[in-house]
Amino acid sequence: MQENTNPILPAAGVRRRTAEDCSTSHATITGGWRDDEGSSNPSGRDPSDNSTASNALLRCKKPFTMATFSANTVREEGRARELAHCFKQCNIDILGIQEHRKVHVEETQFSRLEGQYLVTSSAWRNLSQAAVGGVGLMLSPKARKALRTVT
């Protein structure tokens, strides 16, 4: 007797289900609900008690294009504009930026750049007063509209 090495194929003596078998299934549909006639795992179950409604941060009908970029610095206006231009040219909706090295008074700063939205968390100064770190998000108008909150 040959051992079945393919887990998808049925073992010897087990009949494979065909399309005709599916049309004469034991389960019947009654009143819009599927009746599995005593099945231990009925398919018409209600959602589980511990499931919660989705509280998604972003809800969209079309997919968003996301990317990340280690900027090394975007303090100069020219570099920031170049980043915004590339962002728009590549049709990116959300760009995560790290190491932007922009120091600002507010913890979180919102700004517009070349028609895009830039949300940044301030960089900090090290012992030699050089700007270090800083993260941010560049958002397309579509992504900005879908954004619920920034914390």
Secondary structure in CASP SS format (residue, H / E / C, confidence):
PFRMAT SS
TARGET T0000
AUTHOR 0000-0000-0000
METHOD secondary structure of the structure
MODEL  1
M C 1.00
Q C 1.00
E C 1.00
N C 1.00
T C 1.00
N C 1.00
P C 1.00
I C 1.00
L C 1.00
P C 1.00
A C 1.00
A C 1.00
G C 1.00
V C 1.00
R C 1.00
R C 1.00
R C 1.00
T C 1.00
A H 1.00
E H 1.00
D H 1.00
C H 1.00
S H 1.00
T C 1.00
S C 1.00
H C 1.00
A C 1.00
T E 1.00
I E 1.00
T E 1.00
G C 1.00
G C 1.00
W E 1.00
R E 1.00
D E 1.00
D C 1.00
E C 1.00
G C 1.00
S C 1.00
S C 1.00
N C 1.00
P C 1.00
S C 1.00
G C 1.00
R C 1.00
D C 1.00
P C 1.00
S C 1.00
D C 1.00
N C 1.00
S C 1.00
T C 1.00
A C 1.00
S C 1.00
N C 1.00
A C 1.00
L C 1.00
L C 1.00
R C 1.00
C C 1.00
K C 1.00
K C 1.00
P C 1.00
F C 1.00
T C 1.00
M E 1.00
A E 1.00
T E 1.00
F E 1.00
S E 1.00
A C 1.00
N C 1.00
T C 1.00
V C 1.00
R C 1.00
E C 1.00
E H 1.00
G H 1.00
R H 1.00
A H 1.00
R H 1.00
E H 1.00
L H 1.00
A H 1.00
H H 1.00
C H 1.00
F H 1.00
K H 1.00
Q H 1.00
C C 1.00
N C 1.00
I C 1.00
D C 1.00
I E 1.00
L E 1.00
G E 1.00
I E 1.00
Q E 1.00
E C 1.00
H C 1.00
R C 1.00
K C 1.00
V C 1.00
H C 1.00
V C 1.00
E C 1.00
E C 1.00
T E 1.00
Q E 1.00
F E 1.00
S E 1.00
R E 1.00
L E 1.00
E C 1.00
G C 1.00
Q E 1.00
Y E 1.00
L E 1.00
V E 1.00
T E 1.00
S E 1.00
S C 1.00
A C 1.00
W E 1.00
R E 1.00
N C 1.00
L C 1.00
S C 1.00
Q C 1.00
A C 1.00
A E 1.00
V E 1.00
G C 1.00
G C 1.00
V E 1.00
G E 1.00
L E 1.00
M E 1.00
L E 1.00
S C 1.00
P H 1.00
K H 1.00
A H 1.00
R H 1.00
K H 1.00
A H 1.00
L C 1.00
R C 1.00
T C 1.00
V C 1.00
T C 1.00
END
